Amino acid sequence: MMSMTSIIFLILLVAITILGLEIVVVLGVATIGISLISGAFPVGNIGITAFESLNSAPLIAMPLFVLAGNLILRSGIADQLV
């Protein structure tokens, strides 16, 4: 059976999704809300955790890979390769 925290998290997810917000906002608000309710994760650590999780090479490489692909496409090099 699900714990009470999981049930509250799911109810928050559904309630905020019904408001029509983007899924990123829904997950962020629900996560911060459940951490405030449960007290298991100090709210002061949210910024530090978010910064540390974004400080990784694959997350930096993905947008640069997309940028390189767009540059290759718009410069016409892609047509010459095919």
C-alpha positions in Angstrom: 0.0 0.0 0.0 1.2 3.5 -0.7 2.3 5.8 2.1 0.5 9.0 2.9 3.3 11.1 1.5 3.0 9.3 -1.9 -0.8 9.8 -1.9 -0.4 13.5 -1.1 2.3 13.8 -3.9 0.0 12.2 -6.5 -2.9 14.4 -5.4 -0.7 17.5 -5.8 0.4 16.3 -9.2 -3.1 15.9 -10.4 -4.4 19.1 -8.9 -1.7 21.2 -10.4 -1.9 19.5 -13.8 -5.6 20.3 -13.9 -4.7 24.0 -13.6 -3.0 23.7 -17.0 0.6 24.4 -16.0 3.6 22.9 -17.8 4.8 19.6 -16.6 8.1 21.0 -15.4 6.3 23.5 -13.2 3.9 20.8 -11.9 6.8 18.5 -10.9 8.7 21.3 -9.3 5.8 22.6 -7.3 4.7 19.1 -6.2 8.3 18.2 -5.2 8.8 21.4 -3.2 5.3 21.0 -1.7 5.9 17.5 -0.6 9.3 18.4 0.9 7.7 21.1 2.9 4.9 18.8 4.1 7.1 15.8 5.0 10.1 17.7 6.4 12.4 15.0 5.1 14.4 17.3 2.9 15.4 20.8 4.1 14.0 23.4 1.8 17.3 25.3 2.0 19.0 22.5 0.1 16.8 22.7 -2.9 18.9 25.4 -4.6 22.1 23.7 -3.9 20.8 20.3 -5.1 19.4 21.9 -8.3 22.8 23.6 -9.1 24.8 20.4 -8.4 22.6 18.3 -10.5 22.9 20.7 -13.4 26.6 20.8 -13.2 27.3 17.7 -15.2 29.0 17.2 -18.6 26.2 15.3 -20.4 23.7 18.1 -19.6 26.0 20.7 -21.0 26.9 18.5 -24.1 23.2 17.9 -25.2 22.3 21.5 -26.0 25.7 22.0 -27.7 25.1 18.9 -29.8 21.7 20.2 -30.9 23.3 23.6 -31.7 26.0 21.9 -33.8 23.4 20.0 -35.7 21.4 23.2 -36.4 24.6 24.9 -37.6 25.4 22.0 -39.9 21.9 22.0 -41.3 21.6 25.7 -41.9 25.1 26.1 -43.4 24.3 23.5 -46.1 27.0 21.1 -45.0 24.3 18.5 -44.3 23.1 18.6 -48.0 26.7 18.0 -49.1 27.1 15.0 -46.8 24.0 13.2 -48.0 
